Amino acid sequence: MTKRLWIETVGCQMNVLDSELVVAALRRQGWDMAKGPSEADAIFYNTCSVRQHAEDKIYSALGRIRPLKEKDSRIVVGVLGCMAQKDQELIRRRGSLSSSARASSIRCRRSWRGCSPGAVPRSR
């Protein structure tokens, strides 16, 4: 079965490019795009920390997908971008997060069903 990803981008044009690069990298690894978060095996939010509104949107989105993660702990949830770098521990506490990282650091890990963002992710 093909793995599916969902990515939402909030913030600057650099984030749009980073999200496109993440999608391209995962597609090369056999991932397809999901129609929405409820159909995804991995859910990513790429956001900027320059504007508070962008951060608030991501925290709200993490709250909305919490039931999905609680229902299926295998779902990968990641936050990418400068907000992830700046507020990593706060994001982990407020969201059902699998990992947070720079978008440029996507790599494969068998333990994450073929995908994980960042250095060494911490589960839940």
C-alpha positions, 0 to 999 in steps of 0.5 A: 500500500502506498504511503500518503502525506498531507502538508500545509504551508503557512507563512513566507514564500520560502516555506512554499518552496521548502514544502515543495522540496519536501513533497518532491523528496517524499514522492521520490520515495514512493509517497503520494499526496492525501486529499486531507489530513484524515487520509494521511500516514504523515501530516506536516505543517511548515510554518514561519515564526515571524507572524504570531497569526501563523503560529496560532494557525499551526497550534490550532491545526495540531489541536484538530488532528490530535484525535487522528494521532490518538486513534492511530499512533503510527501517523507521523506528525511533524512541524517544519520551518523556523517555528519548529526550530524556535519553539520545539519543546512548546510545540511538542507539549501542545501537539501530538507531535512526532518530530519537528525539524528544518524542511531540508533535513528529510531522510529515511528511517525504517522505524518511521515507515520510510520517512522522518523529518529532522535529526533523531525524532522523539515519539509522542 
